[in-house]
Amino acid sequence: MAKITKEDVEYVAGLAQLSLDEAARERLVGEMSNILSYMDKLNELDTSGIEPMMHVLDISNVYRDDVVGPSLDRETALMNAPKSDGEYFLVPRILDQE
Amino acid sequence: MTGTLYRLTAHELCDAYKSGKTTPSQAVSSCLDRINAVDSKLKAFVDVWKDYAVDQAQASDDRWAKGAPKGPLDGVPIGLKDVLCTKQGFTTCCSKILRGYRSPFDATVVERLLNAGAIPVGKLNMDEFAMGSSTENSSVQVTRNPWNLRCVPGGSSGGSAAAVAADECAITLGSDTGGSIRQPAACCGCVGLKPTYGRVSRYGLVAFASSLDQIGPFTKDAHDMALVMNVISGRDPHDATSADVPVPDYTKALRADVSDLTVGLPKEYFTDALGQEMREKIEAAVKVFEKSGAKVIEVSLPHTDYAVAVYYIVCTAEASANLARFDGVRYGYRAPNAVSVEDMYHRSKSEGYGPEVQRRIMLGTYVLSSGYYDAYYLKAQKARALIRRDFTNAFQKCDVILTPTAPTPAFEIGAKTADPLEMYLSDIYTISVNLAGIPGLSIPCGLTASKLPAGLQILGKPFGEETLLRAAYTYEQKRGFTLGQPPIS
């Protein structure tokens, strides 16, 4: 039995900002169902009273002095931009043209 | 001597530089010749920095000639997994989404190796964004195993492992999120170390799963491993999770003595999942420890069976968050002809990421999504605590744990690509180590009947790298064989 449906896959793809074609959606229904069923193994495990492990190290806050350090200059920061005007990153228009 | 200089370890090279028998220029040119001769078949390198390496080697020649090398790795040819940011060349994670990306900075490990005089000769192939166990998920090429070109080198750091095993350079760096250093090291027959989480700075390592990722070296022996760890370990202000724990001189751990050590064998690792031939190799390796005076006991890691499920929840969840940054705005691939910003995000990601990366982003997004967070992600984090506790308990009874690194030797190209879950299960012996954050080292423990390397995994307590290196060094000295050269030429 499929654990998740094509609608689930579409919904999750939307959250993940992925556009999947029909073939990919079909494939992922099967693959994700299979993998998630395997993960259901965890339900066998009694975890009551166990604190979730968020991180490996027992460190909480790491502070540094509040001083300005070196950072990238504008030219370097923009050097990998797919599109820029030399000052800003350019993206397609966000608001509809009126 | 230039002819086979490429075969030497880093410490042998430096001895030869010191005594004037050879120079870094000769060694680098020997490695470049070797790359030229074998890499069209092996496909370990995605970029070779010939001119850069030759220039760097000349500068190193001068330092050695003046008797003032920068350190014990000065003039040693190294290779870097393409997940590490380098100002030189490109940094692409072997993904289409980062094709042509030039990092404005060097990863801390790269900076430290450069400051020590090591000479990077290029970038190495990997599964896209380090997601895979065979290097077949690279968008660039499929790396071959130098012992058998029909087989995978393991992954995700398959290029790094193959390059050292085929003597293309003395040392490489890789990254290990669930076994991506140790499993390919085992498959290719070299030494690979995943340090304790926090031992080595992750600054400049393109993030896959931030609570699991660690950078580590591939070397030809334990001695070189100690030399690299001396250079790359330690606190880095650029990585808040790098631990403020003093770095010992790891070469002091290179003593052939394990008589004071208790070795634990986890009973859950020696089940039917382990092939008979691999089991025999591991048992023979355990005997070497026993004969060297170590006490061998059985230990239990009762939650082993849950590790793969926990891992693929935690790592996909973290990956889905980390990879959200590749949106086509500031760097990386941007799909042409997008009609809106939203459309640009969607198209750039869908066209830029390969199938395994998309699958993991989907799984990670699902397990974090509203309604499933508690059932999957939170449950996995609780189970992760139990897995770590297993190791804490086991290490109260023993100093190191010995296991196989992988259940089988390297498999054939294409053998596991049809079923992602089967591919995930090739990491059963390595994954728990990342979940617990402890160090793990893989060292060759023989060749199978089909002439493929087998790997022994040595696990230690947090920041117990010295003990791991001592155990590895002792085993190397006492095992009574060498793997020899892989047949590639």
Chai-1 contact restraints between the chains, C-beta under 6 A:
chainA,res_idxA,chainB,res_idxB,connection_type,confidence,min_distance_angstrom,max_distance_angstrom,comment,restraint_id
A,V12,B,M362,contact,1.0,0.0,6.0,A-B,restraint_1
A,V12,B,T365,contact,1.0,0.0,6.0,A-B,restraint_2
A,V12,B,Y366,contact,1.0,0.0,6.0,A-B,restraint_3
A,L15,B,T365,contact,1.0,0.0,6.0,A-B,restraint_4
A,A16,B,I361,contact,1.0,0.0,6.0,A-B,restraint_5
A,A16,B,T365,contact,1.0,0.0,6.0,A-B,restraint_6
A,Q17,B,Y345,contact,1.0,0.0,6.0,A-B,restraint_7
A,Q17,B,H346,contact,1.0,0.0,6.0,A-B,restraint_8
A,Q17,B,K349,contact,1.0,0.0,6.0,A-B,restraint_9
A,L18,B,K349,contact,1.0,0.0,6.0,A-B,restraint_10
A,L18,B,S350,contact,1.0,0.0,6.0,A-B,restraint_11
A,S19,B,H346,contact,1.0,0.0,6.0,A-B,restraint_12
A,S19,B,S350,contact,1.0,0.0,6.0,A-B,restraint_13
A,L28,B,M362,contact,1.0,0.0,6.0,A-B,restraint_14
A,E31,B,P420,contact,1.0,0.0,6.0,A-B,restraint_15
A,N34,B,L421,contact,1.0,0.0,6.0,A-B,restraint_16
A,I35,B,L421,contact,1.0,0.0,6.0,A-B,restraint_17
A,Y38,B,L421,contact,1.0,0.0,6.0,A-B,restraint_18
A,M39,B,A309,contact,1.0,0.0,6.0,A-B,restraint_19
A,K41,B,A309,contact,1.0,0.0,6.0,A-B,restraint_20
A,L42,B,A309,contact,1.0,0.0,6.0,A-B,restraint_21
A,L42,B,K379,contact,1.0,0.0,6.0,A-B,restraint_22
A,L42,B,A383,contact,1.0,0.0,6.0,A-B,restraint_23
A,L45,B,A383,contact,1.0,0.0,6.0,A-B,restraint_24
A,T47,B,K382,contact,1.0,0.0,6.0,A-B,restraint_25
A,I50,B,K382,contact,1.0,0.0,6.0,A-B,restraint_26
A,I50,B,A385,contact,1.0,0.0,6.0,A-B,restraint_27
A,P52,B,L378,contact,1.0,0.0,6.0,A-B,restraint_28
A,P52,B,Q381,contact,1.0,0.0,6.0,A-B,restraint_29
A,P52,B,K382,contact,1.0,0.0,6.0,A-B,restraint_30
A,M53,B,Q381,contact,1.0,0.0,6.0,A-B,restraint_31
A,M53,B,R384,contact,1.0,0.0,6.0,A-B,restraint_32
A,M53,B,A385,contact,1.0,0.0,6.0,A-B,restraint_33
A,H55,B,S211,contact,1.0,0.0,6.0,A-B,restraint_34
A,V56,B,Y197,contact,1.0,0.0,6.0,A-B,restraint_35
A,V56,B,G437,contact,1.0,0.0,6.0,A-B,restraint_36
A,L57,B,G198,contact,1.0,0.0,6.0,A-B,restraint_37
A,V62,B,A240,contact,1.0,0.0,6.0,A-B,restraint_38
A,L72,B,P104,contact,1.0,0.0,6.0,A-B,restraint_39
A,T76,B,P104,contact,1.0,0.0,6.0,A-B,restraint_40
A,N80,B,Y101,contact,1.0,0.0,6.0,A-B,restraint_41
A,N80,B,Y331,contact,1.0,0.0,6.0,A-B,restraint_42
A,A81,B,R330,contact,1.0,0.0,6.0,A-B,restraint_43
A,P82,B,R334,contact,1.0,0.0,6.0,A-B,restraint_44
A,F89,B,V329,contact,1.0,0.0,6.0,A-B,restraint_45
A,F89,B,R330,contact,1.0,0.0,6.0,A-B,restraint_46
A,V91,B,V329,contact,1.0,0.0,6.0,A-B,restraint_47
A,V91,B,V341,contact,1.0,0.0,6.0,A-B,restraint_48
A,P92,B,A338,contact,1.0,0.0,6.0,A-B,restraint_49
A,P92,B,S340,contact,1.0,0.0,6.0,A-B,restraint_50
A,P92,B,V341,contact,1.0,0.0,6.0,A-B,restraint_51
A,P92,B,M344,contact,1.0,0.0,6.0,A-B,restraint_52
A,I94,B,V341,contact,1.0,0.0,6.0,A-B,restraint_53
